[in-house]
Amino acid sequence: MSAGEAMQVLVINSGSSSIKYQLLDPNSGTVSAHGQVSRIGESVASGAPTVEHYGGGRTFEHDGPIADHAAGLRVVFDLFARSGHDLTGEGLAAVGHRVVHGGEVFYRPTLVTDAVVAAIEELSSLAPLHNPANVMGIESARRLLPDVPQVAVFDTAFFHGLPDAAKTYAIDTKVAAAHGIRRYGFHGTSHEYVSGQVARLLGRDPATVNQIVLHLGNGASASAIRGGRAVDTSMGLTPLEGLVMGTRSGDIDPGVLLHLARTAGMGIEAIDALLNRDSGLKGLAGVNDFRELGRLIDTGDAAARLAYGVYIHRLRRYLGAYLVELGQVDAITFTAGVGENNAQVRADALAGLTRFGITVDPVRNTAKDRTARHISPPGADIAVLVVPTNEELAIARAAAHLIR
Ligand code: ADP
């Protein structure tokens, strides 16, 4: 990248078997290249490529197996060079890393040092599926780009200031304190970004807006935000609490775990797998993707219909709770894969609430529009909105802001 070119930040979201990345300008939001490494550490007999890279108007694919995160990023960096992006040049201002759990320690975007990496690693007991994978991404990127500042942006940060009553579990405080047990909340980067966009769309100072954000993707979470500060959220110690998700149960009586351990003889690993991987829509209907769920419902599949019913019921329960918690609400916003694309979910989540000032306009709701928009009728008491989330842009902006 030559001098004078727009500022570029590389955003890396490193998961256990995948790495998603984008090279973008934090000011304009323009993405100049992006891609994904898949099936890291798995044997690759045939089928889809392990790395797909889009840049310079072209698509690049890599088919070979990817042994680990470092190997994946090396392939990615080669593909960047082939698509005309020199990451080792001076144009790359920073690398922004999504980190899932910041615990009590991290609640701001943080410049990565050895000590920061060690602390993120230490938090792995709170996020065993996520933080170790995040660290692998960070370490690989640091080795490949030793001279570029690396910034960690935490999924829990936006919820760090939750009121005590909202973040405290009603268990023995000594046990809770000894093990870091409290509600942390996740998807914070998305809730923060989307709530900021909502204030803009309403033409108001964020400090004056009370709002509910529904992030409905594969993972799903709701948040209540008063004047720009989160006052409640549906995810807790881990991203397992709250709404029904693609493969996660969300809220469940903790007695169910005890019962399964005592009467079904299930161990911790089996219960973990049950609740995180084999529950939610998948557990109820056999599919975790909402589009497939819709197809099953259309064929009259009773299990799929029940799964949809449970999903909507849980969502409405949180909506009711947050309406009461906030008292006065200016906006309810849908975001992420399901929230942005599924008009039926939006209509069903808010059906029959006109007396509370909440109405979804059927024409606006089903319009083929991908931009941030109102789906409530003009002049509604509570604005109902669809706002595309953009966690990569939010991470890029946070990283750029920190190094400035
Ligand atoms: P993740 O949590 O993995 O980031 P996403 O935000 O991409 O998840 O959301 C994935 C969910 O969104 C899936 O259930 C998928 O069916 C749904 N979804 C994504 N795109 C569409 C679309 N165009 N129409 C309907 N549903 C969609």
Residues whose N, C-alpha, C, O or C-beta is under 5 A from the ligand:
A	BS01	ADP	L216 G217 N218 G219 N288 D289 F290 R291 A336 G337 V338 N341 N342
